[in-house]
Amino acid sequence: MRQSLSRVWPETDHDGRGHRRGTARRPVVERVAGWSARHRKTAVFGWLLLVAVIFMAGQALGTKSVPSYDPGQSGQAQRTLHQLTGNSSGPAAESVLIQAKTAGQGWASDAQLRQAAGQVVAALAALPNSATDIRSPLGSGGQALVSADGRSALVTFQVPGNPDHAAQAVQPAQRAVAAIQARHPDLVIAEAGDASVAGAVSHALGSDFHQAEATSVPVTLILLLVVFGSLVAAGIPVLLAVSAVIAAISLLSVVSQWLPVGSSTSEVVLVIGMAVGVDYSLFYLRREREERAKGSTVAQALQIAAGTSGRAIVVSGLTVMIALSGLFLTGLSVFDGVAFGSIAVVGIAVAGSLTVLPALLSWLGPRADGGRIPFLRRAARPSTLWAMVVRRVVRHPMAWGGAAAIALTALAAPALGMRIGYPAIDAPSGLAVVRTMNSIQQAFPEGPSPAEVVVTGPDLSGPAVRQALAALQGRAAAGGTIREPVTTAAVAGGRALLVSVPLAGRGTGTVSDDALVRLRTQILPSTLGKVAGVRYAVTGNTASDYDFTQQMHARVPVVFAVVAVMAFVLLMIAFRSLTIPVVSICLNLLSVGAAYGLITLIFQDGRLQGPLGYTSFGGIIAWEPLFMFVFLFGISMDYHVFLLSRIRELRSDGSPARDAVIDGIAGSAGVVTSAAFIMVAVFSVFATLSLLDLKILGVGMAAAVLIDATVVRGILLPAALALLGERAWYATRWPRRPRLGKEL
């Protein structure tokens, strides 16, 4: 086999068009694939060695916890705290709810409520590593911690130490509160707060991703068995995708030395790596199978696959990486690790598709079809169904394309009313700690939603600062946008003050946002702002969410524009046409818009809350639309480039424009649809998980990929190309000899 490859590949260009070229004139992807096929052991074992080395390097370095800061004033406050204390936020705040179960009981008349409060205070005081700054209705000014109806009371405290470890530090306090609850079955005694919610969400997130990981790979393998009807052929894409994911996640350990890498970054890399790794392998394998079915030798089939599908993989991979690089433009450090990991896994998947994949196929030869499952046997042939559909579309492009465009525009219309933000409690509603938080908010509807003011400067204990803080307290006592109690704590040995200022509202929504803006622009400048040398910045949950949302509003148009322009340039070079990039970008934006409209209908408007198991907060979580755009834009272009490459190949063979559209889509739609259904199945797993973020992501991306692979690529694309005819392929005068279009 190796001698045969050595004779055939270097001398004859088996590109399916009968053209003969010298080795030096062949495109890069063909030369790379040819080398891999001739040196298959070197390519395969070299790939495995490379993945192993990257994995061991990642394990040796370990993941460094580089802090991620919010944008705006919140980020300034967090940086100041981190520089002074090593932590980017103040101590985690916790509350213990003590509530009578019947309406007749009250704080003033029920000794059991007061007794339970005393027991909670005593238990917490005995745990100095879990609870400090304990406040209760039994202490001075404690009436503010009793609800208006007298049925409920709060004991509040802070968790000392590093806030990043507060979820572990608070566990002894949680066990003590649970023990007191067991002694008072007639009362509700439950704990909730920053540390409790963080611990519960972390546990739920870990459980969710474990379920997703345990489900996605088997589902992918089963669907690949259906597509190929062969155990060996189905296993190759999974092996390539898994190896790319392992290498990319290991690289994250390297970049985590200077970029923030969050706990969910690896899971995002897993999803994207499995998606593109399987897609690229499918494109390559199906084309190689198709050429062998026509009578080509293994060497000839591999060369044709390299020159066609291999080139499409390079162009689509570059487009996906360009789209994902848009995350760097947000100015949000939380996206930096995600962007790097996602781009890395796509680049590794492309490299593997061009090197180890042809090496494996040349090594296996016809044995790549081994392990056939008789009733799942699949032949690589054009899709009769899609040929029939596309033939009708190109016959009446205005009617079919217009109907599809109107339908998708109508589906996208609700996105015009999309509101981005965060729920008051960003955690699954079924968690016990979330139910406790909801009970606290119901009992104390105007309960504290504090902004944290980080104050630095000289003489923070001097009379001028004390007078400014007294004025701030007076503004809170008068009511309005800020409330009592305003508390002050010295941090970093007195080098800074952390001033807690409760805001009106419930922490989210216009009331709290307006209170935050007034605190920043009016109240603080008229108090602390008048003290010479004093600097301040406001953070806290409300401030972080507000600044993040404002940053998203400001940067999203920039990301959309830059990604679209870069994709336009790449497609213009690849296809040597001005019209093709315009059509491609418009179709991609339409499919993304349809996904936006769908998640707005379902999650913002609260539809399907029962079947999907979520509670709507009247908006879409702020980071999701941008992430969905960059990912969906890239994946949509992935399919688009593959179809267009096949159509252009047929045109180069002399087919008329309309025939090339019909035959190109019929010959490629099967693999595109198969790849899309695999991705839809994987994303659908996320819709079954508990976190609202993942449900929105799963439903939105599964629906978008399905719409894109069917309505957009099966109807709108052929309709647009049929209407444009030969005008779609008019060559540009610049660049005159495009390297990407010619040399890849």
C-alpha positions in Angstrom: 0.0 0.0 0.0 2.8 2.5 0.9 4.6 1.8 -2.4 1.3 2.3 -4.3 0.7 5.6 -2.5 4.2 6.8 -3.2 3.7 6.1 -7.0 0.3 7.5 -7.3 0.2 10.6 -5.1 3.3 12.5 -6.2 2.7 12.1 -10.0 -0.9 12.4 -10.9 -3.5 14.9 -9.7 -6.7 12.7 -9.1 -8.9 15.7 -8.3 -11.9 14.3 -10.2 -11.4 16.7 -13.1 -8.6 15.0 -15.0 -6.1 17.8 -14.6 -2.5 17.0 -14.2 -0.1 19.0 -12.1 3.3 18.7 -10.6 3.8 18.0 -6.9 5.0 21.5 -6.2 1.9 23.0 -7.7 -0.5 21.0 -5.6 -2.4 22.8 -2.9 -1.0 22.7 0.6 -3.7 20.5 2.0 -3.1 17.9 -0.6 0.7 17.9 0.0 0.1 17.6 3.8 -2.4 14.7 3.3 0.0 13.1 0.8 2.9 13.2 3.3 0.7 11.8 6.1 -0.5 9.0 3.9 3.0 8.0 2.9 4.3 8.3 6.4 1.2 7.1 8.2 2.9 5.5 11.2 4.9 8.8 11.8 1.7 10.8 11.4 -0.5 8.6 13.7 2.0 8.0 16.4 3.3 11.5 16.2 -0.2 12.8 16.8 -0.7 10.6 19.8 2.7 11.6 21.2 1.9 15.3 20.7 -1.4 14.9 22.5 0.4 13.0 25.3 3.1 15.6 25.7 0.5 18.5 25.8 -1.5 16.5 28.4 1.5 15.8 30.6 2.7 19.5 30.3 -0.8 20.6 31.4 -0.8 18.2 34.4 2.7 19.3 35.4 1.8 23.0 35.3 -1.6 22.7 36.9 -4.3 25.3 36.5 -3.5 28.7 38.1 -6.4 30.7 39.4 -6.1 34.1 37.7 -8.9 36.4 38.9 -11.5 37.5 36.5 -12.7 41.1 37.0 -16.0 42.7 36.0 -16.0 45.7 33.7 -16.4 49.3 34.7 -16.5 50.5 38.3 -17.1 47.1 39.7 -13.9 45.8 38.2 -12.0 48.8 39.6 -13.3 48.0 43.1 -12.4 44.3 42.7 -8.9 45.0 41.5 -8.3 47.3 44.5 -9.6 44.7 46.9 -7.4 42.0 45.3 -4.3 44.2 45.4 -4.8 44.9 49.1 -6.2 41.6 50.4 -5.6 39.0 47.8 -9.4 38.6 47.3 -11.5 40.4 44.6 -14.6 40.7 46.8 -15.6 41.2 50.4 -16.7 38.5 52.8 -19.6 36.3 51.7 -22.8 37.3 53.5 -25.2 34.6 54.9 -28.7 34.8 56.5 -30.5 32.3 58.7 -34.3 32.5 58.4 -36.3 31.7 61.5 -40.0 31.6 60.6 -43.2 30.5 62.2 -45.2 28.0 60.2 -48.6 29.4 61.3 -50.0 32.9 61.0 -50.8 33.2 64.7 -47.2 33.0 65.8 -45.2 36.2 66.1 -41.8 37.4 67.3 -43.2 39.5 70.2 -45.6 36.7 71.5 -43.8 33.5 70.7 -41.0 32.5 73.0 -40.0 29.6 70.7 -39.0 32.0 67.9 -36.7 34.0 70.3 -35.3 30.8 71.8 -34.4 29.5 68.3 -32.8 32.8 67.4 -30.7 32.6 70.6 -29.6 29.0 69.8 -28.6 30.0 66.2 -26.5 32.9 67.5 -24.8 30.7 70.1 -24.1 28.0 67.6 -22.6 30.4 65.1 -20.5 32.2 67.8 -18.9 28.8 68.5 -17.7 28.6 64.9 -15.3 31.5 64.4 -13.9 30.0 61.2 -17.4 29.9 59.6 -19.2 32.9 61.0 -18.2 36.4 62.1 -20.0 39.8 62.5 -23.2 38.0 63.7 -26.3 40.1 64.0 -29.7 39.1 65.3 -33.1 40.5 66.4 -31.9 39.9 70.0 -29.1 42.5 69.6 -29.0 46.3 69.5 -31.1 47.6 66.5 -32.4 44.1 65.9 -35.9 45.2 65.0 -34.8 45.7 61.4 -34.2 41.9 61.3 -37.9 41.1 62.1 -40.4 41.1 59.3 -43.3 43.5 59.2 -45.8 40.8 60.1 -43.6 39.5 63.0 -43.6 35.9 61.7 -40.0 35.9 60.4 -36.7 36.9 61.8 -33.1 36.9 60.4 -29.8 36.1 61.9 -27.1 37.5 59.6 -23.3 36.8 59.5 -20.3 36.9 57.3 -18.0 34.0 56.3 -14.4 34.9 57.1 -11.4 34.1 54.8 -11.1 33.9 51.1 -14.5 34.3 49.4 -13.5 31.8 46.7 -13.4 29.2 49.5 -16.5 30.4 51.3 -18.7 27.5 50.1 -16.5 25.1 52.0 -15.9 27.3 55.0 -19.7 27.8 55.6 -20.5 24.1 55.8 -20.0 23.8 59.6 -22.5 26.7 60.0 -25.0 24.9 57.7 -24.7 21.7 59.8 -25.3 23.7 63.0 -28.4 25.4 61.6 -29.7 22.0 60.3 -29.3 20.6 63.9 -31.3 23.5 65.4 -34.0 23.0 62.8 -34.3 19.3 63.9 -35.0 20.5 67.5 -37.7 22.9 66.3 -40.0 21.0 63.9 -42.8 23.7 64.4 -40.5 26.4 62.9 -38.7 26.9 59.6 -35.0 27.4 60.3 -32.9 27.5 57.2 -29.7 29.2 55.9 -29.1 30.9 52.6 -26.6 33.5 51.2 -23.7 34.0 48.9 -21.6 31.0 50.1 -24.6 28.6 50.4 -25.9 29.5 46.9 -22.4 29.3 45.4 -21.8 25.8 46.9 -25.2 24.6 45.7 -24.7 26.0 42.2 -21.2 24.5 42.0 -22.5 21.1 43.0 -25.4 21.4 40.5 -23.0 22.6 37.8 -20.6 19.7 38.4 -23.5 17.2 38.3 -24.9 18.8 35.1 -21.6 18.7 33.2 -20.9 15.2 34.4 -24.3 14.1 33.0 -23.6 16.0 29.8 -20.1 14.4 29.4 -21.5 11.0 30.2 -24.3 11.4 27.7 -22.8 13.3 24.8 -20.0 10.9 23.7 -22.3 7.8 23.7 -25.0 9.7 21.8 -22.5 10.9 19.3 -21.1 7.4 18.8 -24.6 5.9 18.3 -25.6 8.5 15.7 -22.3 8.0 13.9 -23.1 4.3 13.8 -26.4 5.1 12.1 -24.6 7.4 9.6 -21.8 5.0 8.7 -23.2 1.6 9.6 -19.7 0.6 10.6 -18.0 0.4 14.0 -14.6 1.4 12.7 -15.8 4.4 10.6 -18.0 5.6 13.5 -15.1 5.4 16.0 -12.6 7.5 13.9 -14.5 10.9 14.3 -15.0 10.3 18.0 -11.3 9.5 18.5 -10.2 12.5 16.6 -12.6 14.8 18.5 -11.7 13.4 21.9 -8.0 13.7 21.3 -8.5 17.3 20.2 -10.5 18.1 23.3 -7.8 16.5 25.6 -5.1 18.6 23.9 -7.1 21.8 24.1 -8.1 21.4 27.7 -4.5 20.6 28.6 -3.4 23.8 26.8 -5.8 25.7 29.1 -3.5 24.9 32.0 -0.7 26.7 30.2 -2.7 29.8 29.4 -4.3 29.8 32.8 -0.9 31.2 34.1 -2.0 34.6 32.7 -5.6 34.3 31.5 -8.7 33.7 33.7 -9.9 30.1 33.1 -13.3 29.6 34.8 -14.7 26.3 36.1 -17.0 25.9 33.1 -14.3 26.7 30.4 -13.4 23.0 30.0 -17.0 22.1 29.4 -17.4 24.7 26.7 -14.3 23.4 25.0 -15.7 19.9 25.3 -18.9 20.8 23.5 -17.2 22.8 20.7 -14.4 20.2 20.3 -16.9 17.4 19.9 -19.0 19.4 17.5 -16.2 20.5 15.1 -14.1 17.3 15.5 -17.0 15.1 14.5 -18.1 17.5 11.7 -14.7 17.7 10.0 -14.2 14.0 10.2 -17.6 13.4 8.7 -16.9 15.7 5.8 -13.6 14.0 5.1 -14.8 10.4 5.6 -17.9 10.7 3.5 -16.0 12.2 0.6 -13.4 9.5 0.8 -16.1 6.8 0.9 -17.9 8.4 -2.0 -14.8 8.4 -4.2 -14.0 4.8 -3.3 -17.7 3.9 -4.2 -17.1 5.4 -7.6 -14.1 3.1 -8.2 -11.2 5.2 -7.1 -8.3 3.5 -5.3 -7.7 4.4 -1.6 -4.8 6.7 -2.7 -6.9 8.5 -5.3 -9.9 8.8 -2.9 -7.7 10.3 -0.2 -6.2 12.8 -2.6 -9.6 13.9 -3.9 -10.9 14.2 -0.4 -7.9 16.3 0.7 -8.3 18.6 -2.3 -12.0 19.1 -1.8 -13.2 18.4 1.8 -9.8 19.1 3.2 -9.8 22.6 1.7 -13.4 23.2 2.9 -12.3 22.2 6.4 -9.5 24.7 6.4 -11.7 27.6 5.2 -14.5 26.7 7.6 -12.1 26.1 10.5 -10.6 29.6 10.0 -14.1 31.1 9.8 -15.1 29.4 13.1 -11.9 30.7 14.8 -12.5 34.2 13.5 -16.0 34.1 14.9 -14.8 32.8 18.3 -12.1 35.5 18.4 -14.9 38.0 18.7 -15.1 37.1 22.4 -11.7 38.9 22.9 -13.4 42.1 21.7 -15.9 42.2 24.5 -13.5 43.6 27.1 -14.8 41.0 29.5 -11.9 39.0 31.0 -14.3 36.1 31.9 -14.5 35.3 28.1 -10.7 35.3 27.5 -10.1 31.7 28.7 -13.2 30.5 26.8 -12.1 32.2 23.6 -8.6 30.8 23.8 -9.8 27.2 24.6 -12.4 27.3 21.9 -10.1 28.6 19.2 -7.4 26.1 20.2 -9.8 23.1 20.0 -11.0 24.1 16.5 -7.4 24.6 15.3 -6.3 21.3 16.7 -9.4 19.5 15.1 -8.5 21.1 11.7 -4.8 20.0 12.1 -5.9 16.5 13.0 -8.3 16.3 10.0 -5.5 17.2 7.6 -2.8 14.9 9.1 -3.8 12.0 11.2 -7.2 11.4 9.5 -5.7 10.7 6.0 -2.9 8.7 7.7 -5.5 6.5 9.5 -7.6 6.0 6.3 -4.5 5.1 4.2 -3.4 2.7 6.9 -6.8 1.1 7.3 -7.8 1.2 3.6 -11.0 -0.8 3.0 -10.8 -2.0 6.7 -12.2 1.5 7.6 -15.6 0.0 6.8 -15.0 -2.9 9.2 -17.4 -3.9 11.8 -20.4 -3.4 9.6 -23.8 -3.6 11.2 -26.0 -5.2 8.5 -29.3 -3.3 9.1 -27.4 0.0 9.4 -25.4 -0.3 6.2 -25.0 3.0 4.5 -23.8 3.8 1.0 -22.1 7.1 0.2 -24.5 8.5 -2.4 -26.3 11.7 -3.1 -29.6 12.4 -1.1 -32.6 11.7 -3.3 -34.9 13.7 -0.9 -32.7 16.8 -0.9 -32.2 16.6 -4.7 -36.0 16.6 -5.1 -36.4 19.6 -2.7 -33.6 21.7 -4.2 -34.8 21.0 -7.7 -38.2 22.5 -6.8 -36.5 25.4 -5.0 -34.3 26.4 -8.0 -37.3 26.1 -10.3 -39.3 28.6 -8.2 -36.7 30.4 -6.1 -38.7 33.5 -5.3 -41.7 31.5 -3.9 -39.7 29.0 -1.9 -37.0 31.5 -0.7 -39.5 34.2 0.1 -41.7 31.8 2.1 -38.6 30.6 4.1 -37.3 34.1 4.6 -40.7 35.3 5.9 -41.0 32.4 8.3 -37.5 32.9 9.7 -38.0 36.7 10.0 -41.3 36.1 11.9 -39.5 33.7 14.2 -36.7 36.2 14.7 -39.1 39.2 15.4 -39.5 38.5 19.1 -35.7 39.1 19.5 -36.4 42.8 19.0 -37.9 42.8 22.5 -35.1 40.8 24.1 -34.0 42.0 27.5 -30.7 40.8 28.9 -29.9 40.7 32.6 -29.7 38.2 35.5 -32.3 36.6 37.7 -32.3 37.7 41.4 -31.1 34.2 42.2 -29.1 32.7 39.4 -29.6 29.1 40.5 -32.0 26.2 39.8 -35.4 26.9 41.5 -35.6 23.3 42.9 -32.6 23.8 45.2 -33.4 24.1 48.9 -31.2 27.1 49.3 -33.1 28.9 46.5 -36.4 28.2 48.2 -35.0 29.7 51.4 -33.8 32.8 49.5 -37.2 33.2 48.0 -38.8 32.9 51.5 -36.4 35.6 52.8 -37.3 37.9 49.9 -41.0 37.4 50.5 -40.7 38.0 54.3 -38.4 41.0 53.8 -39.4 42.5 50.4 -37.3 45.6 51.1 -34.5 43.5 52.5 -30.8 44.5 52.1 -29.4 44.4 48.6 -26.1 46.1 49.4 -23.7 47.9 47.2 -20.1 47.5 48.4 -18.1 50.8 48.3 -14.4 50.2 48.4 -12.8 53.4 49.8 -9.0 54.1 49.7 -6.9 57.1 50.4 -5.0 58.8 53.3 -6.3 59.1 56.8 -9.3 56.9 56.4 -10.0 57.0 60.1 -9.8 60.9 60.2 -12.6 63.3 61.0 -13.2 64.2 57.3 -13.9 60.6 56.3 -16.0 60.0 59.5 -18.1 63.1 58.7 -18.6 61.9 55.1 -19.7 58.5 56.3 -22.1 60.1 58.8 -23.6 62.1 55.9 -24.0 58.9 53.9 -25.8 57.3 56.9 -28.1 60.3 57.1 -29.0 59.9 53.5 -29.9 56.3 54.1 -31.9 57.1 57.2 -34.0 59.5 55.1 -35.1 56.6 52.9 -35.3 56.7 49.1 -32.8 55.0 46.9 -30.5 53.8 49.7 -31.5 52.2 53.0 -30.2 51.4 56.5 -28.1 50.0 57.9 -25.0 51.5 56.3 -22.0 49.6 57.8 -18.3 50.2 57.5 -15.5 47.7 58.0 -11.7 48.3 57.7 -9.8 45.9 55.5 -6.1 45.3 54.7 -5.1 46.7 58.1 -7.0 49.9 57.6 -5.6 50.7 54.2 -9.2 50.5 52.8 -12.7 50.7 54.0 -15.6 48.5 52.8 -18.8 50.4 53.1 -22.0 48.3 52.7 -24.9 50.4 51.4 -28.3 48.7 51.0 -30.1 49.6 47.8 -33.8 50.0 47.2 -35.4 47.1 45.3 -34.6 43.4 45.3 -31.1 43.6 43.8 -32.2 43.3 40.1 -34.5 45.3 37.9 -34.8 49.0 37.3 -35.4 50.0 40.9 -32.1 48.6 42.1 -30.3 49.8 39.0 -31.6 53.3 39.4 -30.6 53.3 43.0 -27.1 52.2 42.1 -26.7 54.9 39.4 -27.9 57.6 41.9 -25.5 56.3 44.5 -22.6 56.5 42.1 -23.4 59.8 40.4 -25.1 61.8 43.2 -24.8 60.5 46.7 -21.2 59.4 46.9 -19.9 62.5 45.1 -21.7 64.7 47.6 -20.3 62.8 50.6 -17.1 60.8 50.2 -16.3 62.6 47.0 -15.8 65.9 48.9 -12.9 64.4 51.0 -9.5 65.3 49.5 -7.4 62.3 48.4 -10.2 59.8 48.9 -11.0 57.4 46.0 -13.9 55.0 45.8 -15.5 52.5 43.5 -18.8 50.6 43.9 -19.2 46.8 43.4 -21.5 44.2 44.7 -24.0 41.8 43.0 -26.2 44.6 41.7 -23.3 46.7 40.5 -21.5 43.7 38.8 -24.7 42.7 36.9 -25.3 46.3 35.9 -21.8 46.9 34.7 -21.7 43.6 32.8 -24.9 44.3 31.1 -23.9 47.8 30.1 -20.6 46.4 28.7 -22.5 43.9 26.7 -24.8 46.6 25.2 -21.8 48.6 24.2 -19.6 45.9 22.8 -22.0 43.5 21.0 -22.4 45.8 17.9 -18.6 46.0 17.7 -18.2 42.2 17.9 -21.0 41.6 15.3 -19.4 44.1 12.9 -15.8 42.9 13.2 -16.7 39.2 13.0 -18.9 39.9 9.9 -16.1 41.9 8.2 -13.4 39.4 8.9 -15.6 36.5 7.6 -16.4 38.6 4.5 -12.8 39.0 3.7 -11.9 35.3 4.3 -14.8 34.1 2.1 -14.0 36.6 -0.6 -10.5 35.3 -0.8 -11.6 31.7 -0.6 -14.3 31.9 -3.3 -13.0 34.9 -5.3 -16.5 36.5 -5.2 -18.1 39.5 -3.6 -21.6 38.1 -3.8 -21.0 34.8 -2.1 -19.7 36.4 1.2 -22.7 38.8 1.3 -25.2 36.0 0.8 -23.4 33.8 3.4 -23.3 36.5 6.1 -27.0 37.5 5.5 -28.1 33.8 5.8 -26.0 33.3 8.9 -27.4 36.4 10.6 -31.0 35.2 9.7 -30.4 31.8 11.3 -28.9 33.4 14.4 -31.8 35.9 14.6 -34.3 32.9 14.5 -32.5 31.3 17.4 -32.7 34.6 19.3 -36.4 34.9 18.7 -37.0 31.4 19.8 -35.2 31.7 23.1 -37.0 35.0 23.7 -40.4 33.3 23.1 -39.5 30.4 25.3 -37.4 31.7 28.2 -38.1 35.5 28.4 -41.9 35.1 27.9 -42.0 32.1 30.2 -43.4 29.5 27.7 -42.7 25.8 28.3 -41.7 26.4 31.9 -43.3 23.2 33.0 -41.9 20.8 30.3 -38.4 22.4 30.5 -38.4 22.8 34.3 -37.4 26.4 34.8 -38.8 29.7 36.2 -38.6 32.7 33.9 -37.2 35.9 35.3 -38.4 38.0 32.3 -35.2 38.2 30.4 -32.2 36.3 28.9 -29.0 35.8 30.8 -26.7 38.6 29.7 -23.7 36.6 28.3 -25.8 34.1 26.3 -26.7 36.1 23.1 -23.1 37.0 22.4 -21.8 33.5 23.0 -24.5 32.1 20.8 -23.7 34.5 18.1 -20.0 33.7 17.8 -20.6 30.0 18.1 -23.6 29.8 15.7 -22.0 32.1 13.2 -19.0 29.9 13.1 -20.8 26.6 12.9 -23.3 27.9 10.3 -20.4 29.0 8.2 -18.9 25.6 8.7 -21.8 24.0 6.8 -22.1 26.8 4.4 -18.5 26.6 3.2 -18.8 22.8 2.8 -21.8 23.1 0.5 -20.4 26.1 -1.4 -17.1 24.2 -2.0 -19.0 21.3 -3.5 -21.1 23.6 -5.7 -18.0 25.5 -6.9 -16.2 22.2 -7.6 -19.1 21.1 -9.9 -19.1 24.5 -11.6 -15.3 24.1 -12.2 -16.1 20.8 -13.9 -18.4 22.7 -16.4 -21.8 22.2 -14.8 -24.4 25.0 -15.4 -25.0 27.2 -12.3 -28.4 25.7 -11.4 -27.3 22.1 -12.0 -24.3 22.7 -9.8 -26.5 23.9 -7.1 -28.8 20.9 -7.3 -26.1 18.3 -7.5 -23.8 20.0 -5.0 -26.4 20.2 -2.3 -27.8 16.8 -3.0 -24.3 15.3 -2.8 -23.4 17.2 0.4 -26.7 17.6 2.2 -26.6 14.1 3.7 -23.4 14.6 5.5 -24.4 18.2 6.6 -27.7 16.9 7.9 -26.0 14.0 9.7 -23.5 16.3 11.3 -26.3 18.7 12.3 -28.4 16.0 13.9 -25.5 14.8 16.0 -24.9 18.4 17.2 -28.6 18.9 17.9 -28.7 15.7 19.9 -25.6 16.8 22.0 -27.1 20.3 22.6 -30.5 18.8 23.5 -28.8 17.1 26.4 -28.1 20.6 27.9 -31.8 21.4 27.7 -32.4 18.7 30.3 -29.9 20.0 32.8 -30.9 22.0 35.9 -29.2 25.4 35.4 -31.1 28.0 33.4 -28.0 29.1 31.6 -27.5 25.7 30.2 -31.2 25.2 29.3 -31.2 28.4 27.2 -27.9 27.4 25.6 -29.1 23.9 24.8 -32.5 24.9 23.4 -31.2 27.9 21.4 -28.3 26.2 19.8 -30.0 22.9 19.1 -32.9 24.8 17.3 -30.5 27.1 15.5 -28.3 24.3 14.1 -31.4 22.3 13.0 -32.9 25.4 11.3 -29.6 26.2 9.7 -29.0 22.7 8.3 -32.5 22.4 6.9 -34.3 25.6 6.1 -31.3 27.8 5.5 -29.0 25.4 3.6 -31.8 23.4 1.9 -34.1 26.2 0.8 -32.7 29.7 1.3 -29.2 29.0 0.0 -30.3 27.3 -3.3 -33.0 29.9 -3.8 -30.4 32.8 -3.4 -27.9 31.1 -5.7 -30.7 30.3 -8.3 -31.8 34.0 -8.3 -28.3 35.2 -8.7 -27.3 32.6 -11.3 -23.8 33.2 -12.7 -23.6 36.6 -11.0 -23.0 34.8 -7.7 -19.6 33.6 -9.0 -18.2 36.7 -10.6 -14.5 36.8 -9.7 -13.1 39.8 -7.9 -10.1 41.6 -9.2 -8.5 41.6 -5.7 -6.6 39.7 -4.6 -5.4 38.8 -8.1 -3.9 35.4 -7.1 -5.4 34.6 -3.7 -3.2 32.2 -1.8 -6.1 30.9 0.3 -8.2 30.1 -2.7 -5.4 28.8 -4.9 -2.9 27.2 -2.6 -5.1 25.5 0.0 
